[in-house]
Amino acid sequence: MKIQHLLAKYLKEHGITISYLARVTGIQYELLRRSLNENRVMTADELASVLTNTEIKIEDLTKTQNIV
C-alpha cells in the first residue's frame, strides 16, 4: 500500500483536513489533494515535511500494515 494512501486514511480517521495540512507544511493544497487521492506520487520531501511539521509519526501510518 502506498504511503499517501496510509496518510489519507490517517487524516480521515483523525479529522485532519488537507487545508490544515497544506497550511502547516507549506505544501500547495492542490499537490496534497492529488497525492492523497493517488493521482500523483507524494515526494519524499513532502512526506518529510508532513512528518516534521505535524505530530504524525511514520509508525502511526504503518503500524496496522506491518510495514516498518
Wavefront OBJ file of the C-alpha trace (Angstrom):
o trace
v 0.000 0.000 0.000
v 1.334 3.440 -0.928
v 2.313 5.784 1.879
v -0.016 8.520 0.625
v -2.939 6.084 0.908
v -1.978 5.369 4.515
v -1.635 9.096 5.170
v -5.042 9.827 3.619
v -6.609 7.128 5.797
v -4.914 8.537 8.913
v -6.079 12.082 8.132
v -9.659 10.924 7.641
v -9.654 8.883 10.854
v -8.291 11.837 12.843
v -10.369 14.602 11.252
v -7.362 16.396 9.771
v -8.132 18.363 6.617
v -5.979 18.823 3.548
v -6.286 22.594 4.085
v -4.792 22.296 7.558
v -2.022 20.036 6.301
v -1.218 22.462 3.475
v -1.086 25.364 5.916
v 1.276 23.714 8.426
v 3.560 22.079 5.855
v 3.722 24.802 3.214
v 2.831 22.261 0.519
v 0.327 23.544 -2.030
v -3.214 22.331 -1.357
v -3.662 21.003 -4.892
v -0.464 18.932 -4.726
v -1.550 17.406 -1.436
v -5.062 16.745 -2.714
v -3.766 14.994 -5.814
v -1.262 12.956 -3.794
v -3.811 11.886 -1.204
v -6.260 10.901 -3.944
v -3.410 8.899 -5.516
v -3.370 10.962 -8.702
v 0.313 11.750 -8.181
v 3.150 10.310 -6.150
v 3.976 12.153 -2.933
v 7.649 13.071 -2.884
v 9.984 12.122 -0.064
v 10.433 15.833 0.725
v 6.667 16.286 1.016
v 6.332 13.286 3.317
v 9.243 14.572 5.409
v 7.502 17.954 5.679
v 4.291 16.296 6.863
v 6.122 14.256 9.490
v 8.265 17.199 10.613
v 5.526 19.823 10.835
v 2.798 17.713 12.428
v 2.607 15.235 15.263
v 2.058 12.407 12.796
v 4.724 9.721 13.059
v 5.616 7.201 10.378
v 4.765 4.465 12.881
v 1.217 5.855 13.107
v 0.809 5.292 9.375
v 2.408 1.868 9.158
v 1.522 0.106 12.411
v -1.595 -1.604 11.075
v 0.118 -2.556 7.818
v 3.215 -4.240 9.322
v 5.442 -2.180 7.014
v 8.221 -0.869 9.235
l 1 2 3 4 5 6 7 8 9 10 11 12 13 14 15 16 17 18 19 20 21 22 23 24 25 26 27 28 29 30 31 32 33 34 35 36 37 38 39 40 41 42 43 44 45 46 47 48 49 50 51 52 53 54 55 56 57 58 59 60 61 62 63 64 65 66 67 68
